[in-house]
Amino acid sequence: MPIETSATPIAATSREGREPGGMSPARHRASRQRRRSARHLPSRLLAGSVLAVFVVFFVLPVLWLVLAATKTDQQLVHDHPLSFGSWHTLKANWDALTAFQDNAILLWLGNSALYAAISLVITLCVAVPAGYALAMTEFRGRRTLLVSTLVVMLMPNATLVVPLFLEINAVGLIGTMWSIILPYAFYPFGVYLTYIYFTTAVPKDLLAAARMDGCSEFGVFRLVALPLATPVIALVGFFSFVANWTNYFLPYVMLPESDQMPVQVGVGNLLSNVPSFNPTVGELAIERPQLALATLVAITPVLVVFLFAQRFLVSGMLAGATKE
């Protein structure tokens, strides 16, 4: 009896593992990925262009500032802008900077740290309870107080300097550290941040349960709400510290004496002693590389605080993004 043969199983086997059109799954996936990459190419080019612009306008000036501190004044003018000078020149610039007015730069740094630290403590002691009260309690004038906080928060700081000067002068505090600390401690943005956080990120049921267990309102705030508010406390603390550290106009008006200046006003004082900007200065002039070094010293504390606090800052910014 003849044996029947058929090519069908062989043909089926040869077609096994292929998709319609004769393309294998691996080749089909590769083709699909290439098409997806081609569609995303314009957005990637746009993102790369934005990053390049960011590098040119923000990173390069900071890099130039760092390298300028390692050069002499002549090297700063004639050498490549992004060339490195020497460690020896950096030390010489630091010695010349600290010799100016008998370690004035270190005194200014200490003043800035003192003003910012005391103001920060007062800000947190006032802003966090105020934000909690606005978010969790009802009282007469609550809405008016909240609107007033928003209005003051949106006003430029320079517009408040003259009224603050008149108030501080009326109580005889001009020329003292309190003429800086008290206005610094007034931080409506911190009140608004904590208000938003307690409104959106703290579970109301948890606070209600604490009240049912017999906690007073202060006990609910201290034992329940405050431990949950660590992210927003870090956020308010960081923004307050940066605002206090970088403020120039207010201490320039309030503090007439050099030994009371914070570092931002002190750097402005150094600028007036650079011959390139003020040809009338005498022998104790500051050169441009030393001014660059002073600027680096002035911004370093903010960078250090940011590096240590960035984890809390991210959690604080995301905590109030969704409603509980």
DRENDOMI-475530 format. One line per 3 residues: number of its first residue (from 0); their letters; for each residue x, z, y of N, C-alpha, C. Coordinates in Angstrom, 2 decimals. Example, Ala and Ser with C-alpha at 12.3 -4.5 7.8 and 13.67 -1.06 7.14 Angstrom:
BEGIN
0	AS	13.19/7.80/-5.69/12.30/7.80/-4.50/13.20/7.80/-3.30; 12.85/7.08/-2.25/13.67/7.14/-1.06/12.90/7.87/0.03
***
This chain:
BEGIN
0	MPI	0.85/0.00/-1.19/0.00/0.00/0.00/0.88/0.00/1.24; 0.69/-0.95/2.17/1.58/-1.05/3.33/1.45/0.17/4.24; 2.57/0.57/4.76/2.60/1.73/5.68/2.40/1.23/7.10
3	ETS	1.37/1.79/7.74/1.08/1.38/9.11/1.99/2.14/10.08; 2.49/1.41/10.99/3.34/2.01/12.03/2.71/1.79/13.38; 2.99/2.67/14.28/2.43/2.56/15.63/3.45/3.04/16.65
6	ATP	3.49/2.35/17.74/4.44/2.72/18.82/3.83/3.71/19.80; 2.55/4.08/19.54/1.87/4.94/20.51/2.53/6.29/20.68; 2.89/7.03/19.58/3.54/8.33/19.80/4.85/8.21/20.55
9	IAA	5.62/7.13/20.26/6.89/6.96/20.94/6.67/6.71/22.41; 5.66/5.87/22.69/5.36/5.58/24.09/4.88/6.82/24.82; 4.05/7.61/24.08/3.57/8.84/24.71/4.70/9.80/24.99
12	TSR	5.66/9.82/24.01/6.81/10.70/24.22/7.65/10.25/25.38; 7.80/8.93/25.50/8.62/8.42/26.59/7.98/8.67/27.95; 6.63/8.77/27.95/5.96/9.04/29.23/5.78/10.53/29.51
15	EGR	6.12/11.36/28.50/5.93/12.81/28.64/6.85/13.36/29.73; 6.34/14.28/30.54/7.15/14.87/31.60/7.17/14.06/32.87; 6.39/12.98/32.94/6.34/12.17/34.14/4.96/12.26/34.78
18	EPG	4.93/12.12/36.09/3.68/12.12/36.81/3.24/10.69/37.06; 2.01/10.50/37.46/1.55/9.13/37.76/2.48/8.43/38.72; 2.77/7.18/38.40/3.72/6.42/39.19/5.09/6.39/38.55
21	GMS	5.28/7.09/37.43/6.55/7.04/36.72/7.62/7.93/37.30; 7.28/8.92/38.16/8.27/9.78/38.80/8.27/11.14/38.11; 9.45/11.65/37.79/9.57/12.95/37.15/9.20/14.05/38.14
24	PAR	8.79/15.25/37.64/8.43/16.34/38.55/9.57/16.73/39.48; 10.81/16.74/38.97/11.94/17.14/39.81/12.13/16.16/40.96; 12.05/14.85/40.66/12.21/13.86/41.72/11.04/13.91/42.69
27	HRA	9.86/14.22/42.16/8.69/14.31/43.04/8.83/15.49/44.01; 9.31/16.64/43.50/9.51/17.79/44.37/10.58/17.51/45.42; 11.67/16.85/45.02/12.73/16.52/45.97/12.21/15.59/47.06
30	SRQ	11.40/14.61/46.67/10.83/13.69/47.66/9.90/14.42/48.62; 9.12/15.35/48.07/8.21/16.12/48.91/8.97/17.01/49.89; 10.06/17.61/49.43/10.88/18.44/50.32/11.52/17.62/51.43
33	RRR	11.96/16.38/51.09/12.55/15.53/52.12/11.52/15.17/53.18; 10.29/14.88/52.74/9.24/14.55/53.71/8.91/15.76/54.59; 8.89/16.96/53.98/8.61/18.17/54.75/9.73/18.44/55.76
36	SAR	10.99/18.22/55.32/12.12/18.42/56.23/12.06/17.44/57.39; 11.67/16.20/57.10/11.56/15.21/58.16/10.49/15.59/59.18; 9.39/16.19/58.69/8.33/16.61/59.61/8.78/17.78/60.49
39	HLP	9.61/18.67/59.94/10.06/19.85/60.68/11.28/19.58/61.54; 11.86/18.38/61.46/13.09/18.09/62.20/12.91/18.23/63.71; 11.85/17.71/64.31/11.71/17.86/65.77/11.65/19.32/66.22
42	SRL	10.91/20.16/65.47/10.83/21.58/65.86/12.18/22.27/65.71; 12.96/21.88/64.69/14.29/22.47/64.53/15.22/22.04/65.66; 15.12/20.78/66.06/15.94/20.32/67.18/15.57/21.05/68.47
45	LAG	14.28/21.28/68.66/13.84/22.00/69.85/14.36/23.44/69.84; 14.26/24.10/68.67/14.76/25.47/68.57/16.27/25.53/68.80; 16.99/24.55/68.25/18.43/24.50/68.47/18.79/24.28/69.93
48	SVL	18.01/23.44/70.60/18.27/23.19/72.03/18.02/24.45/72.86; 16.95/25.18/72.53/16.66/26.42/73.26/17.78/27.44/73.05; 18.26/27.55/71.81/19.36/28.48/71.53/20.63/28.07/72.26
51	AVF	20.88/26.76/72.33/22.07/26.29/73.05/21.99/26.64/74.53; 20.81/26.45/75.12/20.63/26.81/76.53/20.82/28.31/76.72; 20.29/29.10/75.78/20.45/30.55/75.85/21.92/30.94/75.83
54	VVF	22.70/30.30/74.95/24.12/30.60/74.85/24.84/30.26/76.15; 24.51/29.09/76.71/25.20/28.64/77.93/24.91/29.57/79.10; 23.65/29.98/79.26/23.26/30.72/80.46/23.37/32.24/80.32
57	FVL	23.46/32.76/79.09/23.48/34.21/78.92/24.73/34.71/78.21; 25.10/34.06/77.12/26.22/34.56/76.32/27.55/34.22/76.97; 27.71/32.99/77.46/28.99/32.59/78.05/29.38/33.44/79.26
60	PVL	28.46/33.77/80.18/28.87/34.65/81.28/29.36/36.02/80.82; 28.71/36.58/79.79/29.16/37.87/79.27/30.53/37.74/78.62; 30.73/36.64/77.88/32.04/36.40/77.27/33.11/36.24/78.35
63	WLV	32.79/35.50/79.40/33.74/35.35/80.51/34.06/36.70/81.13; 33.05/37.55/81.28/33.27/38.87/81.87/34.23/39.70/81.02; 34.05/39.64/79.70/34.94/40.39/78.80/36.37/39.88/78.91
66	LAA	36.53/38.56/78.90/37.87/37.98/78.95/38.51/38.16/80.32; 37.72/38.18/81.38/38.28/38.34/82.73/38.98/39.68/82.88; 38.52/40.69/82.17/39.14/42.01/82.28/40.53/42.06/81.66
69	TKT	40.90/41.04/80.88/42.21/41.03/80.22/43.24/40.20/81.00; 42.90/39.75/82.20/43.78/38.85/82.95/44.20/39.48/84.27; 45.25/38.90/84.84/45.60/39.22/86.22/44.73/38.38/87.15
72	DQQ	44.79/38.67/88.43/43.99/37.92/89.39/44.40/36.45/89.42; 45.69/36.17/89.32/46.16/34.79/89.31/45.72/34.07/88.04; 45.81/34.74/86.90/45.36/34.13/85.65/43.86/33.85/85.68
75	LVH	43.12/34.72/86.32/41.67/34.53/86.40/41.33/33.26/87.16; 42.14/32.92/88.15/41.88/31.75/88.98/42.38/30.47/88.33; 43.58/30.51/87.72/44.23/29.28/87.28/44.12/29.01/85.78
78	DHP	43.96/30.03/84.94/43.88/29.80/83.50/42.49/29.32/83.10; 42.38/28.93/81.82/41.08/28.51/81.29/40.09/29.68/81.38; 38.85/29.43/81.78/37.90/30.54/81.94/37.69/31.38/80.69
81	LSF	37.80/30.75/79.50/37.55/31.47/78.26/38.84/31.81/77.52; 39.95/31.82/78.21/41.22/32.20/77.58/41.40/33.72/77.64; 42.13/34.25/76.68/42.40/35.68/76.61/43.70/35.99/77.32
84	GSW	43.72/37.05/78.12/44.93/37.45/78.81/45.86/38.22/77.90; 45.88/39.53/78.02/46.70/40.37/77.14/46.16/41.79/77.18; 46.46/42.53/76.10/46.06/43.93/76.06/46.80/44.75/77.11
87	HTL	48.04/44.37/77.37/48.82/45.07/78.39/48.16/44.94/79.77; 47.69/43.73/80.08/47.01/43.52/81.36/45.70/44.29/81.42; 45.00/44.36/80.30/43.75/45.12/80.25/44.01/46.60/80.57
90	KAN	45.07/47.15/79.98/45.41/48.56/80.26/45.81/48.74/81.72; 46.57/47.77/82.26/46.97/47.86/83.67/45.75/47.81/84.59; 44.78/46.97/84.25/43.55/46.90/85.05/42.78/48.21/84.98
93	WDA	42.75/48.81/83.79/42.05/50.09/83.65/42.75/51.18/84.46; 44.07/51.21/84.43/44.81/52.20/85.21/44.56/52.03/86.71; 44.54/50.78/87.16/44.27/50.53/88.58/42.84/50.90/88.95
96	LTA	41.90/50.67/88.03/40.51/51.00/88.29/40.31/52.51/88.38; 40.91/53.26/87.47/40.75/54.71/87.50/41.51/55.35/88.67; 42.55/54.66/89.15/43.30/55.19/90.29/42.53/55.04/91.60
99	FQD	41.54/54.15/91.63/40.77/53.93/92.85/39.97/55.19/93.19; 40.20/55.75/94.35/39.51/56.96/94.84/39.56/58.09/93.81; 40.70/58.22/93.13/40.94/59.36/92.23/39.86/59.47/91.15
102	NAI	39.85/58.48/90.24/38.93/58.45/89.09/37.46/58.39/89.52; 37.19/57.65/90.57/35.80/57.56/91.05/34.89/56.92/90.02; 35.39/55.94/89.25/34.55/55.26/88.27/34.04/56.23/87.22
105	LLW	34.88/57.18/86.80/34.46/58.18/85.81/33.44/59.15/86.41; 33.63/59.50/87.67/32.66/60.36/88.35/31.31/59.67/88.46; 31.32/58.39/88.79/30.07/57.64/88.89/29.37/57.53/87.54
108	LGN	30.14/57.33/86.49/29.55/57.29/85.15/28.90/58.63/84.80; 29.58/59.71/85.12/29.00/61.03/84.87/27.73/61.26/85.66; 27.71/60.81/86.91/26.49/60.93/87.72/25.34/60.15/87.11
111	SAL	25.61/58.92/86.69/24.56/58.10/86.08/24.01/58.76/84.82; 24.91/59.28/83.98/24.48/59.93/82.75/23.63/61.16/83.05; 24.03/61.94/84.04/23.27/63.14/84.40/21.89/62.78/84.93
114	YAA	21.83/61.84/85.87/20.54/61.45/86.44/19.62/60.87/85.37; 20.16/59.98/84.53/19.34/59.33/83.52/18.86/60.32/82.46; 19.71/61.26/82.06/19.34/62.19/80.99/18.24/63.16/81.44
117	ISL	18.42/63.76/82.62/17.40/64.71/83.10/16.08/63.99/83.37; 16.16/62.81/83.96/14.93/62.03/84.22/14.25/61.65/82.92; 15.03/61.31/81.91/14.46/60.92/80.62/13.69/62.08/79.99
120	VIT	14.25/63.27/80.03/13.57/64.44/79.45/12.25/64.69/80.18; 12.27/64.64/81.51/11.04/64.86/82.28/10.02/63.76/81.99; 10.49/62.52/81.90/9.59/61.40/81.62/8.86/61.59/80.30
123	LCV	9.61/61.93/79.25/8.99/62.11/77.93/8.03/63.30/77.92; 8.40/64.37/78.61/7.53/65.55/78.65/6.23/65.28/79.40; 6.22/64.30/80.29/5.02/63.99/81.07/4.28/62.79/80.50
126	AVP	5.00/61.71/80.17/4.35/60.45/79.79/3.63/60.56/78.45; 4.24/61.21/77.45/3.62/61.26/76.12/2.33/62.08/76.14; 2.30/63.30/76.68/1.01/64.01/76.76/-0.02/63.29/77.63
129	AGY	0.44/62.65/78.71/-0.50/61.94/79.58/-1.13/60.76/78.85; -0.31/60.00/78.12/-0.86/58.89/77.35/-1.83/59.36/76.28; -1.52/60.48/75.64/-2.42/61.03/74.62/-3.75/61.45/75.25
132	ALA	-3.67/62.12/76.40/-4.90/62.57/77.06/-5.77/61.39/77.48; -5.16/60.34/78.00/-5.93/59.17/78.40/-6.56/58.46/77.21; -5.89/58.50/76.06/-6.37/57.78/74.89/-7.39/58.57/74.08
135	MTE	-7.25/59.89/74.02/-8.02/60.68/73.05/-9.07/61.60/73.66; -9.06/61.77/74.94/-10.02/62.69/75.56/-10.84/61.98/76.62; -12.00/62.54/76.90/-12.87/62.04/77.95/-12.97/63.09/79.05
138	FRG	-12.72/62.69/80.28/-12.84/63.60/81.41/-13.17/62.79/82.65; -13.67/63.46/83.65/-14.08/62.79/84.88/-12.84/62.23/85.59; -12.91/60.98/85.98/-11.80/60.32/86.66/-10.80/59.69/85.72
141	RRT	-11.10/59.69/84.41/-10.15/59.12/83.44/-9.91/57.64/83.70; -10.97/56.88/83.89/-10.81/55.44/84.12/-10.08/55.16/85.43; -10.39/55.92/86.46/-9.69/55.74/87.75/-8.21/56.03/87.61
144	LLV	-7.87/57.07/86.86/-6.47/57.42/86.65/-5.76/56.33/85.86; -6.43/55.77/84.87/-5.82/54.70/84.07/-5.58/53.46/84.92; -6.57/53.08/85.73/-6.41/51.91/86.60/-5.30/52.14/87.62
147	STL	-5.23/53.34/88.17/-4.16/53.66/89.13/-2.79/53.55/88.47; -2.69/53.99/87.23/-1.42/53.88/86.50/-1.02/52.42/86.34; -1.99/51.57/86.00/-1.69/50.15/85.83/-1.27/49.52/87.16
150	VVM	-1.94/49.88/88.24/-1.61/49.29/89.55/-0.20/49.68/89.97; 0.15/50.95/89.84/1.49/51.40/90.22/2.54/50.78/89.32; 2.21/50.61/88.04/3.15/50.01/87.10/3.49/48.57/87.49
153	LMP	2.51/47.86/88.05/2.71/46.46/88.40/3.37/46.27/89.76; 3.51/47.31/90.53/4.12/47.19/91.86/5.63/47.10/91.73; 6.30/46.23/92.50/7.77/46.18/92.48/8.35/47.51/92.96
156	NAT	9.46/47.91/92.33/10.06/49.20/92.68/10.50/49.26/94.14; 10.96/48.12/94.67/11.46/48.12/96.05/10.38/48.48/97.06; 9.11/48.19/96.74/8.04/48.50/97.68/7.78/50.00/97.79
159	LVV	8.24/50.77/96.82/8.00/52.21/96.81/9.16/53.01/97.41; 10.26/52.34/97.73/11.45/53.08/98.17/11.21/53.77/99.51; 10.63/53.08/100.47/10.41/53.69/101.80/9.43/54.86/101.72
162	PLF	8.26/54.72/101.06/7.40/55.91/100.93/8.07/57.06/100.20; 8.84/56.74/99.16/9.55/57.80/98.44/10.59/58.47/99.34; 11.28/57.67/100.14/12.28/58.24/101.05/11.62/59.20/102.03
165	LEI	10.47/58.82/102.58/9.78/59.70/103.53/9.32/60.99/102.87; 8.84/60.88/101.63/8.39/62.08/100.91/9.57/63.00/100.59; 10.65/62.41/100.06/11.82/63.22/99.70/12.45/63.84/100.94
168	NAV	12.47/63.09/102.03/13.03/63.61/103.28/12.18/64.75/103.83; 10.87/64.68/103.63/9.98/65.73/104.13/10.23/67.07/103.45; 10.69/67.05/102.22/10.97/68.31/101.51/12.45/68.64/101.51
171	GLI	13.25/67.87/102.25/14.66/68.19/102.43/15.54/67.95/101.23; 15.23/66.95/100.40/16.02/66.70/99.20/16.92/65.47/99.31; 16.95/64.81/100.46/17.82/63.65/100.63/19.28/64.09/100.48
174	GTM	20.03/63.33/99.69/21.43/63.65/99.46/21.66/64.59/98.30; 20.60/64.98/97.58/20.74/65.80/96.38/20.38/64.97/95.16; 20.75/65.48/93.99/20.47/64.72/92.77/18.97/64.64/92.49
177	WSI	18.19/65.59/93.03/16.75/65.56/92.79/16.06/64.43/93.54; 16.70/63.91/94.57/16.13/62.74/95.26/16.15/61.51/94.37; 16.95/61.54/93.30/17.00/60.45/92.33/16.23/60.80/91.08
180	ILP	16.39/62.03/90.60/15.80/62.42/89.32/14.28/62.42/89.38; 13.70/62.98/90.43/12.24/63.07/90.50/11.57/61.70/90.58; 12.02/60.77/91.43/11.42/59.43/91.38/11.68/58.71/90.06
183	YAF	12.87/58.90/89.47/13.14/58.31/88.17/12.15/58.80/87.12; 11.82/60.09/87.17/10.94/60.68/86.16/9.51/60.16/86.25; 9.14/59.64/87.42/7.80/59.05/87.58/7.83/57.66/86.93
186	YPF	7.24/57.55/85.73/7.37/56.32/84.95/6.01/55.92/84.39; 5.18/55.24/85.19/3.83/54.89/84.73/3.82/53.94/83.54; 4.85/53.11/83.40/4.89/52.21/82.24/4.95/53.01/80.94
189	GVY	5.66/54.15/80.94/5.70/55.00/79.75/4.34/55.58/79.43; 3.58/55.97/80.45/2.23/56.48/80.23/1.36/55.40/79.60; 1.47/54.18/80.11/0.65/53.09/79.57/1.03/52.76/78.13
192	LTY	2.33/52.75/77.82/2.76/52.46/76.45/2.22/53.50/75.47; 2.33/54.78/75.82/1.83/55.81/74.92/0.31/55.77/74.81; -0.36/55.42/75.90/-1.82/55.25/75.85/-2.21/54.16/74.85
195	IYF	-1.54/53.01/74.91/-1.82/51.92/73.98/-1.52/52.35/72.55; -0.41/53.06/72.35/-0.03/53.46/70.99/-1.06/54.42/70.40; -1.42/55.45/71.13/-2.38/56.42/70.59/-3.76/55.80/70.41
198	TTA	-4.09/54.79/71.21/-5.38/54.14/71.07/-5.45/53.26/69.83; -4.35/52.60/69.48/-4.39/51.58/68.44/-3.71/51.98/67.13; -2.70/52.84/67.18/-1.87/53.05/65.99/-2.09/54.39/65.30
201	VPK	-2.70/55.35/65.96/-2.91/56.67/65.35/-4.33/56.73/64.79; -4.48/57.03/63.48/-5.83/57.08/62.88/-6.68/58.18/63.50; -7.85/57.81/63.97/-8.75/58.79/64.58/-9.27/59.78/63.54
204	DLL	-9.47/59.33/62.29/-9.97/60.22/61.25/-9.01/61.35/60.97; -7.71/61.07/61.04/-6.71/62.10/60.80/-6.79/63.18/61.88; -6.96/62.77/63.11/-7.08/63.75/64.20/-8.39/64.53/64.08
207	AAA	-9.47/63.84/63.68/-10.74/64.54/63.51/-10.67/65.56/62.39; -9.95/65.23/61.31/-9.79/66.18/60.21/-9.03/67.42/60.66; -8.02/67.23/61.49/-7.27/68.38/62.00/-8.15/69.26/62.87
210	RMD	-9.03/68.65/63.67/-9.94/69.45/64.49/-10.93/70.22/63.63; -11.40/69.59/62.56/-12.33/70.28/61.66/-11.66/71.45/60.96; -10.35/71.37/60.76/-9.61/72.47/60.13/-9.32/73.60/61.09
213	GCS	-9.76/73.46/62.33/-9.61/74.55/63.28/-8.49/74.39/64.29; -7.82/73.23/64.32/-6.75/73.01/65.29/-7.33/72.84/66.69; -6.68/73.43/67.65/-7.03/73.17/69.04/-6.54/71.77/69.41
216	EFG	-6.96/71.30/70.59/-6.53/69.96/70.99/-5.02/69.90/71.17; -4.44/70.98/71.70/-2.98/71.01/71.82/-2.32/71.04/70.44; -2.93/71.77/69.50/-2.39/71.80/68.14/-2.48/70.45/67.47
219	VFR	-3.57/69.72/67.69/-3.69/68.37/67.13/-2.60/67.47/67.69; -2.37/67.58/68.99/-1.32/66.76/69.61/0.06/67.13/69.07; 0.36/68.43/69.01/1.71/68.86/68.63/1.99/68.69/67.15
222	LVA	1.00/68.97/66.29/1.23/68.99/64.85/0.92/67.67/64.16; 0.04/66.86/64.75/-0.40/65.63/64.08/0.03/64.40/64.87; -0.39/64.31/66.12/-0.14/63.08/66.89/1.33/62.91/67.25
225	LPL	1.98/63.98/67.67/3.37/63.86/68.12/4.32/63.41/67.02; 4.24/63.96/65.78/5.13/63.43/64.72/4.89/61.96/64.41; 3.66/61.49/64.59/3.37/60.08/64.34/3.82/59.17/65.48
228	ATP	4.17/59.76/66.60/4.50/58.97/67.80/5.98/58.73/67.97; 6.79/58.98/66.94/8.24/58.78/67.06/8.61/57.37/67.53; 8.00/56.30/66.99/8.38/54.96/67.45/8.13/54.74/68.94
231	VIA	6.97/55.16/69.43/6.68/54.91/70.85/7.50/55.84/71.74; 7.84/57.03/71.26/8.71/57.91/72.04/10.08/57.26/72.22; 10.60/56.67/71.12/11.88/55.96/71.22/11.78/54.78/72.17
234	LVG	10.67/54.07/72.12/10.48/52.90/72.98/10.42/53.32/74.46; 9.63/54.32/74.76/9.54/54.81/76.14/10.88/55.36/76.60; 11.56/56.10/75.71/12.86/56.65/76.08/13.88/55.57/76.40
237	FFS	13.90/54.51/75.60/14.86/53.43/75.84/14.57/52.72/77.15; 13.32/52.32/77.37/12.98/51.62/78.60/13.22/52.49/79.83; 12.91/53.78/79.71/13.15/54.68/80.84/14.64/54.82/81.11
240	FVA	15.44/54.95/80.06/16.89/55.08/80.25/17.47/53.84/80.90; 17.05/52.66/80.44/17.57/51.42/81.01/17.15/51.29/82.48; 15.89/51.60/82.77/15.42/51.51/84.16/16.19/52.47/85.07
243	NWT	16.44/53.68/84.57/17.18/54.66/85.38/18.64/54.26/85.55; 19.25/53.77/84.47/20.68/53.46/84.52/20.96/52.26/85.42; 20.06/51.29/85.44/20.31/50.05/86.18/19.74/50.06/87.60
246	NYF	19.07/51.13/88.00/18.48/51.18/89.33/19.58/51.23/90.39; 19.48/50.36/91.36/20.49/50.29/92.42/19.94/50.70/93.79; 18.80/50.17/94.15/18.32/50.31/95.52/17.96/51.76/95.87
249	LPY	17.27/52.45/94.96/16.85/53.82/95.25/18.03/54.76/95.49; 19.02/54.84/94.58/20.17/55.72/94.88/21.00/55.26/96.07; 21.01/53.95/96.34/21.72/53.45/97.51/21.12/54.02/98.80
252	VML	19.80/54.20/98.80/19.12/54.72/99.99/19.18/56.25/100.03; 19.04/56.89/98.87/18.89/58.35/98.82/20.21/59.11/98.89; 21.30/58.51/98.40/22.56/59.24/98.26/23.62/58.64/99.17
255	PES	23.92/59.26/100.30/24.91/58.68/101.22/26.35/58.96/100.84; 26.61/59.98/100.01/27.98/60.37/99.70/28.49/59.63/98.47; 29.78/59.25/98.51/30.37/58.50/97.41/30.43/59.30/96.12
258	DQM	30.67/60.62/96.22/30.81/61.41/95.00/29.47/61.69/94.32; 28.36/61.27/94.94/27.04/61.40/94.32/26.52/60.09/93.75; 27.22/59.00/93.98/26.73/57.69/93.57/26.64/57.56/92.06
261	PVQ	25.61/56.88/91.54/25.65/56.44/90.15/26.53/55.20/90.04; 26.78/54.78/88.82/27.78/53.74/88.61/27.34/52.39/89.19; 26.04/52.11/89.22/25.59/50.83/89.76/25.91/50.71/91.24
264	VGV	25.67/51.77/92.00/26.02/51.76/93.42/27.53/51.78/93.58; 28.22/52.48/92.67/29.68/52.51/92.73/30.30/51.14/92.53; 29.74/50.34/91.62/30.25/48.98/91.42/30.05/48.16/92.69
267	GNL	28.92/48.36/93.37/28.73/47.69/94.66/29.76/48.12/95.68; 30.15/49.40/95.63/31.20/49.89/96.51/32.54/49.25/96.17; 32.81/49.07/94.89/34.03/48.38/94.47/34.04/46.94/94.97
270	LSN	32.87/46.30/94.92/32.78/44.91/95.36/33.21/44.76/96.82; 32.90/45.74/97.64/33.29/45.67/99.05/34.78/45.93/99.24; 35.49/46.32/98.17/36.93/46.55/98.25/37.74/45.48/97.54
273	VPS	37.12/44.35/97.23/37.82/43.21/96.63/38.22/42.26/97.75; 39.51/41.96/97.92/39.95/41.11/99.04/39.27/39.75/99.07; 38.93/39.18/97.92/38.30/37.86/97.90/36.93/37.89/98.55
276	FNP	36.27/39.04/98.53/34.95/39.17/99.13/34.99/39.87/100.48; 36.03/40.66/100.72/36.15/41.39/101.97/37.61/41.37/102.42; 38.01/40.40/103.24/39.42/40.26/103.64/39.95/41.42/104.47
279	TVG	39.11/42.33/104.93/39.57/43.41/105.81/40.01/44.66/105.07; 39.96/44.66/103.72/40.32/45.87/102.98/41.82/46.11/103.08; 42.21/47.37/102.86/43.61/47.76/103.00/44.38/47.67/101.70
282	ELA	45.37/48.54/101.54/46.28/48.47/100.41/45.63/48.89/99.10; 44.63/49.75/99.15/44.00/50.25/97.93/42.90/49.31/97.45; 43.12/48.02/97.59/42.09/47.04/97.24/41.96/46.93/95.72
285	IER	40.76/46.52/95.30/40.46/46.27/93.89/40.47/44.77/93.68; 41.13/44.31/92.63/41.15/42.88/92.32/39.98/42.51/91.42; 39.74/41.21/91.31/38.57/40.73/90.58/38.57/41.12/89.10
288	PQL	39.69/41.07/88.38/39.65/41.52/86.98/39.26/42.99/86.84; 39.67/43.82/87.78/39.30/45.23/87.73/37.81/45.42/88.03; 37.27/44.57/88.90/35.83/44.61/89.15/35.06/44.18/87.90
291	ALA	35.57/43.17/87.20/34.94/42.75/85.94/34.97/43.88/84.92; 36.09/44.60/84.84/36.19/45.72/83.91/35.22/46.83/84.29; 35.06/47.10/85.58/34.10/48.11/86.02/32.68/47.72/85.64
294	TLV	32.37/46.44/85.74/31.04/45.97/85.35/30.81/46.16/83.86; 31.82/45.88/83.06/31.71/46.11/81.61/31.48/47.58/81.30; 32.22/48.43/81.97/32.06/49.87/81.76/30.64/50.31/82.15
297	AIT	30.08/49.71/83.18/28.76/50.10/83.66/27.66/49.71/82.68; 27.81/48.58/81.98/26.75/48.13/81.08/26.94/48.60/79.64; 28.11/49.11/79.30/28.37/49.51/77.92/27.42/50.60/77.42
300	PVL	27.12/51.66/78.18/26.19/52.68/77.65/24.83/52.12/77.25; 24.30/51.16/78.01/23.02/50.57/77.66/23.12/49.82/76.34; 24.21/49.08/76.14/24.39/48.35/74.88/24.53/49.31/73.71
303	VVF	25.25/50.40/73.89/25.42/51.38/72.82/24.08/52.02/72.45; 23.31/52.41/73.44/22.00/53.01/73.18/21.09/52.01/72.46; 21.14/50.75/72.85/20.32/49.74/72.19/20.71/49.57/70.73
306	LFA	22.01/49.53/70.43/22.46/49.35/69.06/21.99/50.49/68.16; 22.02/51.72/68.67/21.61/52.87/67.86/20.09/53.00/67.77; 19.36/52.49/68.75/17.92/52.71/68.80/17.11/51.50/68.40
309	QRF	17.76/50.39/68.01/17.00/49.15/67.80/15.98/49.26/66.67; 16.28/50.05/65.63/15.31/50.19/64.54/14.03/50.85/65.04; 14.17/51.89/65.84/13.00/52.56/66.40/12.30/51.67/67.43
312	LVS	13.06/50.86/68.14/12.46/49.98/69.13/11.56/48.94/68.48; 12.04/48.36/67.37/11.24/47.35/66.67/9.96/47.97/66.13; 10.08/49.13/65.48/8.89/49.78/64.94/7.93/50.20/66.05
315	GML	8.47/50.62/67.18/7.62/50.99/68.29/6.87/49.82/68.88; 7.52/48.66/68.97/6.86/47.48/69.53/5.82/46.90/68.58; 6.01/47.10/67.27/5.07/46.56/66.30/3.95/47.53/65.97
318	AGA	4.15/48.82/66.25/3.19/49.83/65.80/1.81/49.62/66.41; 1.76/49.26/67.68/0.47/49.09/68.33/-0.06/47.68/68.31; 0.51/46.83/67.47/0.10/45.43/67.46/-1.23/45.22/66.75
321	TKE	-1.58/46.12/65.82/-2.82/45.97/65.08/-3.66/47.22/65.21; -4.93/47.05/65.14/-5.86/48.17/65.25/-5.98/48.86/63.91; -5.87/50.18/63.88/-6.02/50.93/62.63/-7.50/50.97/62.25
***
